[in-house]
Amino acid sequence: MIIHVVDAAVADLGAARMQMALSLGWHIVVACLGVGMPAITLLAEWRGHRTGDVHYRLLARRWARAMGVLFAVGAVSGTILSFEMGLLWPGLMGVYGEVIGLPFSLEGIAFFIEAIFLGIYLYAWDRMPPTAHLLSGIPIVLAGVASAFFVVCANAWMQQPVGFRAENGRIVAVDPWAAMFNPSAPAMTVHMILAAFMVAGFLMASVYAVAMLRGRRDRYHRLGLLLPLTVAAIVTPVQIGVGDWAAHTVADNQPIKLAAMEGVFETARGVPLHVGGIEIDGELRYALEIPYALSLLAHWDPNAEIRGLNEVPPADRPPVNVVHWAFQIMVGLGFALLVLAVWLALSWKRRRDLPSSPWFLRATAWSGVAAVVALEAGWIVTEVGRQPWIVYRVMRTSEAVNPAPGLVYGFVLVTAVYVALTVATVYVLRRLARDVPVPIAPQERDVTDYKVV
């Protein structure tokens, strides 16, 4: 049953959507670092304790400082997002808040646990036994993963709304646990968490790849590249398999989104997979076609039926070119990162060392950007591919937006805030990168053992 609310003006709807896209697109990168970076940092600290190698300890301390900065700015951007959910989309929260409130509440608990233990971890260097300090970082990792899980569960519900009934315009029979653990949640949450580790690993490795291209080939920089890159390389092939699982979930539950992802306009059997192409006048042109591949990949049957966009009215179709090309970019970059991971694995198997080619360092230097672009492209597929619905086939985005005029001014203000936040974050992180590994203090003896150049 579709619940109708007053449609918003087109300009205000566009401003609200752009503001939400900016906020989510900015926050998701920081959030991924908040999920993946603590685990990589703990891995470096554990290796330092186990091997006695001071380079690992220095890496852990430097990364911990960056974690503190990123947590702070992530808290700011996350707070902005939480306010935007109520201010920009009162139609959604007012009607369905009791249905999806549970994962948001649990995410708040996870956030506070992460904040508490991050404070302990940052300020307890050499004030706790090494094992105890290492263990104090584990709740940070678990809480970060839990936060991502709960938030994506809420978004997955928007893709496949369950756990309630609508009667006479009212929501009844609410089951928040069923809503949170909706059929789309397993694939989407695993896909997002693995993406977070990929983004964190490739971004961290890319920093050290740039330094090595500039001639810093000491052990500190080699380990700074190798450790996070190894984590990302291990996760990448797993992520591609999970991505196939997620695509099957879309095929089963959101066939019109799949049609937009692949540019399929007519319902048919034995549908080819499209590589490239552009939608012109209701037809995908200039695409390379792989016969029967889409039907096979979507339903494990080369003759399976794929529903086309012609099954729904034009007003109910997502923008094909945006969704199709975002999907192409995500998949293409994912396989490019897989090639980099295989390159590393083959070199390590043969020589127990990084590849000697400077092209490997160049590729690694760009891998962080590639991982972020793939992440953003994936979220474009997820969010734009659901349009025009904010709750799939239940509530339109135009029905959920705040009907008050002037939302465009809020978009301008929030844009200015994010520009300032970006400049401040980059400035602080660059200062940390150029500084000594950790603040010189009596209790931090590792600083005197080795100086990073």
Summary of the structure (lengths in Angstrom):
residues: 453
radius of gyration: 23.4
end to end distance: 64.1
largest distance: 71.6
contacts: 1517
relative contact order: 0.14
helix: 72%
strand: 6%
